[in-house]
Amino acid sequence: MQLIDLPNLDRLVALRRDIHAHPELAYQEHRTAEQVAATLESWGIAVTRGIGKTGVVATLSNGAGRRAISLRADMDALPLQEENTMPHRSRHDGRMHACGHDGHTVMLLAAAYHLHATRQFDGTVNFIFQPAEEDGAGALAMVEDGLFERFPCDAIFGMHNWPGLAVGTFVAEPGGREASCSVFTITVRGKGGHVGTPHVTTEALLAVAQIATQIQHIVARNVAPTDPAVVSITRLEAGTAFNVIPDSAWLGGSVRTYDEHVLLRIEQRLRDIAAHVARSYECDMEFVFTREMPAVINDPAETARCRRIVKDWLGEPALVALPPLMTSEDFSFMLNRRPGCYVLIGNGNDEHRQQDAALGPCALHNPHYDFNDALIPLGASFWVRLVEDYLPIHK
């Protein structure tokens, strides 16, 4: 496996582990953003801070080429308590890099270092370090802050690690890859009272419980089996005491799908179920449905480019097929503006973890997760090959 030369690999690994030890949540990535910007500037790469609040964009040009490519990494962590005990575990309770954004950031930094040192491309590369992927739509914030007007590009690419896929494997598939994300809340208001006199109340809590039960039938009976869709209830709140029937209750959840018609059908069924059940309990109902992000749709031509690069570099077995995922990713806001591809890179099966390893591949968003540092030169090598392919030097 031919990898790019990274004489500073030990320092890059140390940086990744330092970022892991100091996780920052959405739009709070001040320390991480400054580390990224200062590192790039120390190499002589131009940097712009504060794009989309805490985002960083670095620009590197070479030759006279007018084409431009953008590469994106995410920087934020999750509100999760880390359960690892390795030296670089999170030093902040309730915050953890449990999705590998620390590794994504350093893979892109490594690529920037090599491209700046070798300059085997003709055109412009924009290195995008995005905030708030987990919660806050940082990609949209950067787009609305003029990302593509201030840093024009012809195509954009993102990459995410995937536990369970072998190191040295990649997923690059055209079309829909990650589902759209919508959230809903249903609030029911009735008339509370003493638990000993339920006959003079109208029970909002029972109505919400019935609504929760009926919601489970939407995908099974209102969506075609061939259309991927997920409706999950993730929150339910009511009441303050054991001897008080509450006068209000609410539940909330998430909807994931790829098809707009399916999404509209689910939204209507949620509204209808909530309204009819609330009415049957003589309660009022408020329904709120919010589309948070669209689906990730990979451009066929740019996906074919990524596949060819992996195949020519590592061989056909390095290309792994995965079905479309029901997770969501705000990189979709960038892909909606420019063609590109969202690639997955195998994070292995926990063979990199010397201690605290859970059985099997430790999943993303798990308190035992840790990014595999072997991916730093591997992911950076893919980025470099992609840039050199997209912006070739014509001799």
C-alpha positions in Angstrom: 0.0 0.0 0.0 1.7 3.2 -1.2 1.2 6.1 1.2 2.3 9.7 1.0 5.4 10.7 2.8 4.6 12.3 6.2 7.8 13.0 8.1 5.7 14.7 10.7 3.3 11.7 11.3 4.2 11.4 15.0 3.3 15.1 15.5 0.0 14.6 13.6 -0.9 11.6 15.7 -0.1 13.6 18.8 -2.3 16.4 17.5 -5.2 14.0 16.9 -4.9 12.7 20.4 -4.7 16.2 21.9 -7.9 17.2 20.0 -9.5 14.0 21.3 -8.5 14.9 24.9 -10.1 18.4 24.5 -13.4 17.8 22.7 -15.6 20.8 21.9 -19.3 20.8 21.1 -21.1 22.5 18.2 -20.0 26.1 17.6 -17.7 25.9 20.7 -14.7 24.6 18.7 -12.6 27.6 19.5 -9.5 25.7 20.7 -9.7 23.1 17.9 -10.2 25.8 15.2 -7.2 27.7 16.5 -5.1 24.6 16.5 -6.1 23.9 12.9 -5.5 27.4 11.8 -2.2 27.8 13.6 -0.9 24.5 12.2 -1.8 25.4 8.7 -0.2 28.9 9.0 3.0 27.3 10.4 3.3 25.5 7.1 2.7 28.7 5.1 -0.9 27.9 4.0 -3.4 30.8 3.9 -6.2 30.6 6.4 -9.5 32.3 7.0 -11.1 31.9 10.4 -14.7 32.3 11.5 -16.6 30.9 8.5 -19.9 29.7 9.8 -19.1 31.0 13.3 -16.1 28.7 14.2 -15.2 27.1 10.8 -11.8 27.4 9.2 -11.0 27.4 5.5 -7.5 27.1 4.1 -6.7 27.8 0.5 -3.7 26.4 -1.5 -3.1 27.3 -5.1 -0.5 26.1 -7.6 0.2 26.8 -11.2 -2.2 28.7 -13.5 -5.1 26.3 -13.4 -8.6 27.8 -12.8 -10.3 24.7 -11.5 -10.8 24.3 -7.8 -11.7 21.4 -5.5 -12.9 21.5 -1.9 -12.3 18.9 0.8 -14.2 19.0 4.0 -13.6 17.6 7.5 -15.8 18.1 10.6 -14.4 19.2 14.0 -17.0 19.0 16.7 -17.6 16.4 19.4 -20.6 14.8 21.1 -22.3 15.4 24.4 -21.3 12.0 25.7 -19.4 10.7 28.7 -16.2 8.9 27.6 -15.6 5.5 29.2 -12.1 4.8 27.9 -9.1 5.1 30.2 -6.3 5.6 27.7 -4.0 8.6 28.2 -5.7 10.8 25.6 -9.3 10.2 26.9 -11.5 13.2 27.2 -10.5 15.6 30.0 -14.0 17.1 30.0 -16.9 15.3 31.5 -19.9 15.0 29.2 -18.0 15.7 26.0 -16.3 13.1 23.8 -15.0 12.6 20.3 -17.1 9.5 19.7 -17.5 9.9 16.0 -13.9 10.4 14.8 -14.1 14.1 13.9 -10.7 14.5 15.6 -9.3 12.0 13.1 -11.1 13.5 10.1 -9.6 16.9 11.0 -6.0 15.5 11.2 -6.4 13.5 8.0 -7.2 16.7 6.1 -4.4 18.5 7.8 -2.0 15.8 6.7 -3.2 16.1 3.1 -2.7 19.9 3.2 0.8 19.5 4.5 1.8 17.1 1.7 0.1 19.0 -1.0 1.8 22.2 0.1 5.2 20.4 0.2 4.9 18.6 -3.2 2.6 20.9 -5.2 1.8 18.2 -7.8 -1.4 19.8 -8.9 -2.5 22.7 -11.0 -5.4 24.8 -9.6 -6.8 25.6 -6.1 -7.6 23.4 -3.2 -9.9 24.6 -0.4 -9.5 22.7 2.9 -12.8 23.1 4.8 -12.8 22.5 8.6 -16.5 22.6 9.6 -18.1 23.1 13.0 -21.3 21.7 14.3 -21.9 18.6 12.2 -23.4 16.7 15.1 -25.9 19.3 16.2 -26.3 22.7 14.6 -26.0 22.2 10.8 -22.6 23.7 10.6 -22.4 22.9 6.9 -25.4 25.1 6.3 -24.0 27.9 8.5 -20.8 27.9 6.4 -22.8 27.9 3.1 -25.0 30.8 4.4 -21.8 32.6 5.4 -20.7 32.7 1.7 -18.5 29.5 1.6 -18.9 28.9 -2.1 -18.8 32.6 -3.1 -15.7 33.3 -1.0 -14.0 30.0 -1.8 -15.3 28.9 -5.3 -15.0 25.3 -6.3 -16.1 23.0 -9.0 -16.6 20.0 -6.8 -16.6 19.1 -3.1 -15.8 15.9 -1.2 -16.2 14.6 2.4 -14.9 11.5 4.1 -16.0 9.7 7.3 -14.5 6.7 9.1 -16.7 3.6 9.5 -16.0 1.0 12.3 -16.3 -2.6 11.1 -14.8 -2.0 7.7 -11.2 -3.2 7.4 -8.5 -0.6 7.3 -7.6 0.0 3.7 -11.2 -0.3 2.4 -13.4 2.5 1.2 -17.1 3.0 0.3 -18.0 5.3 -2.6 -21.4 4.7 -4.1 -23.5 7.0 -6.3 -26.9 8.3 -5.4 -28.5 8.4 -2.0 -26.1 7.5 0.8 -27.4 9.1 4.0 -31.0 9.8 4.8 -32.7 13.2 5.3 -33.4 14.1 8.9 -36.6 15.7 10.2 -37.7 16.1 13.8 -41.2 16.3 15.2 -42.8 17.2 18.5 -46.4 16.5 19.6 -47.8 18.3 22.6 -51.1 17.3 24.1 -53.0 19.6 26.6 -55.9 18.4 28.7 -57.1 19.1 32.2 -55.1 17.7 35.1 -56.2 16.9 38.6 -55.9 14.5 41.6 -55.2 10.8 40.8 -58.2 9.9 43.0 -60.6 11.8 40.7 -59.6 10.9 37.2 -63.2 11.2 36.0 -63.0 15.0 36.2 -59.8 15.2 34.2 -58.9 14.8 30.5 -55.7 12.8 30.5 -53.0 14.2 28.2 -50.5 11.6 29.3 -52.7 8.7 28.2 -53.3 10.4 24.9 -49.6 10.8 24.3 -49.0 7.1 25.3 -51.6 6.0 22.7 -50.1 8.3 20.1 -46.7 6.8 20.7 -48.1 3.3 20.2 -49.9 4.2 16.9 -46.8 5.9 15.5 -45.0 2.6 15.5 -47.4 1.4 12.7 -46.7 4.2 10.2 -43.7 2.7 8.5 -45.1 -0.8 8.6 -48.5 0.1 7.1 -48.2 3.5 5.4 -44.8 3.2 3.6 -44.0 0.7 0.9 -41.6 -2.0 2.0 -39.2 -1.0 -0.8 -38.9 2.6 0.5 -36.4 3.0 3.3 -37.8 5.0 6.2 -37.3 5.2 10.0 -39.6 6.9 12.5 -38.2 6.9 16.1 -39.7 8.4 19.3 -36.7 9.6 21.3 -38.3 11.8 24.0 -41.4 11.7 26.1 -42.1 14.0 29.1 -45.0 14.5 31.4 -45.9 15.0 35.1 -44.2 16.3 38.2 -45.7 14.1 41.0 -47.1 10.6 41.6 -50.4 11.9 42.9 -51.1 14.5 40.1 -52.6 13.7 36.7 -50.7 16.2 34.5 -52.6 18.6 32.3 -50.0 18.3 29.5 -47.6 15.8 28.0 -45.4 15.7 24.9 -43.2 13.4 22.8 -40.7 14.0 20.1 -38.6 12.1 17.7 -36.9 11.8 14.3 -37.8 10.8 10.8 -35.2 9.5 8.3 -35.9 8.8 4.7 -34.7 9.5 1.1 -37.9 10.2 -0.8 -39.8 13.5 -0.4 -43.1 11.8 -1.1 -42.4 9.3 1.7 -41.5 12.1 4.0 -44.7 14.0 3.2 -46.8 10.8 3.8 -45.1 10.3 7.2 -45.6 13.9 8.2 -49.3 13.7 7.4 -49.8 10.4 9.2 -48.0 11.8 12.3 -50.3 14.9 12.2 -53.5 12.8 11.7 -52.7 10.3 14.4 -51.9 13.0 16.9 -55.0 15.0 16.1 -57.4 12.1 16.1 -56.1 10.5 19.3 -56.0 13.8 21.2 -59.6 14.5 20.1 -60.7 11.1 21.4 -59.3 12.0 24.8 -61.0 15.4 24.7 -57.6 17.2 24.6 -56.0 19.8 22.4 -52.9 19.0 20.3 -50.0 21.0 18.8 -47.8 19.4 16.1 -44.5 20.7 14.9 -42.5 19.1 12.1 -39.1 20.5 11.1 -36.9 19.4 8.2 -33.4 19.6 9.5 -31.3 18.4 6.6 -31.7 16.8 3.2 -30.3 13.4 2.1 -26.7 13.0 1.0 -26.8 12.4 -2.7 -23.5 11.5 -4.3 -22.9 12.8 -7.9 -22.4 9.8 -10.3 -19.4 11.2 -12.1 -17.5 12.4 -9.0 -18.3 9.1 -7.3 -16.9 7.2 -10.3 -13.7 9.3 -10.0 -13.3 8.3 -6.3 -13.9 4.6 -7.1 -11.3 4.7 -9.9 -8.8 6.3 -7.6 -9.2 3.6 -5.0 -9.2 0.8 -7.5 -6.1 2.0 -9.3 -4.3 2.6 -5.9 -5.4 -0.3 -3.8 -7.2 -2.7 -6.1 -10.8 -3.8 -6.6 -11.1 -5.5 -3.2 -10.5 -2.1 -1.4 -13.9 -1.0 -2.7 -16.6 -2.2 -0.3 -20.4 -1.9 -1.0 -22.7 -0.8 1.7 -26.5 -0.2 1.3 -27.7 3.4 1.9 -27.5 4.4 5.5 -30.4 5.8 7.6 -28.0 8.0 9.5 -27.9 11.7 8.5 -25.1 14.0 7.6 -25.2 17.8 7.1 -22.6 17.6 4.3 -25.7 17.3 2.2 -26.1 21.1 2.4 -22.8 21.4 0.5 -23.5 18.6 -2.0 -26.8 20.4 -2.8 -24.7 23.4 -4.0 -21.8 21.6 -5.7 -21.3 18.1 -7.2 -19.2 15.7 -5.2 -19.0 12.5 -3.2 -19.2 11.5 0.4 -16.7 8.6 1.0 -16.4 6.2 3.9 -13.1 4.9 5.1 -12.7 1.7 7.1 -11.8 2.3 10.8 -11.0 -1.4 11.4 -12.3 -3.9 14.0 -10.8 -2.4 17.2 -7.4 -3.9 16.4 -5.9 -0.5 17.1 -7.1 -0.4 20.7 -4.7 -1.7 23.2 -7.0 -1.4 26.2 -10.6 -0.8 27.1 -11.7 -2.5 23.8 -15.3 -3.4 23.6 -16.2 -6.7 21.8 -16.5 -6.3 18.0 -16.0 -3.0 16.2 -16.8 -0.2 18.5 -19.6 1.7 16.9 -19.8 5.4 16.3 -21.4 7.4 19.1 -20.3 4.8 21.6 -18.5 5.8 24.9 -15.7 3.3 24.1 -15.0 4.6 20.6 -11.5 5.8 19.5 -10.3 6.8 16.0 -7.7 4.5 14.4 -4.6 6.6 13.9 -3.5 4.2 11.1 -6.1 6.1 9.0 -4.2 9.4 9.1 -1.7 8.6 6.4 -4.3 6.4 4.6 -7.0 9.0 4.5 -4.5 11.8 3.6 -3.2 9.7 0.8 -6.7 9.4 -0.7 -7.2 13.1 -0.4 -3.8 13.8 -2.2 -4.6 11.3 -5.0 -8.0 12.9 -5.4 -6.6 16.4 -5.7 -3.8 15.3 -8.1 -6.4 13.5 -10.3 -8.9 16.4 -10.3 -6.2 19.1 -10.8 -3.6 17.4 -13.0 -0.5 19.1 -14.2 -0.5 19.3 -17.9 3.0 18.9 -19.4 
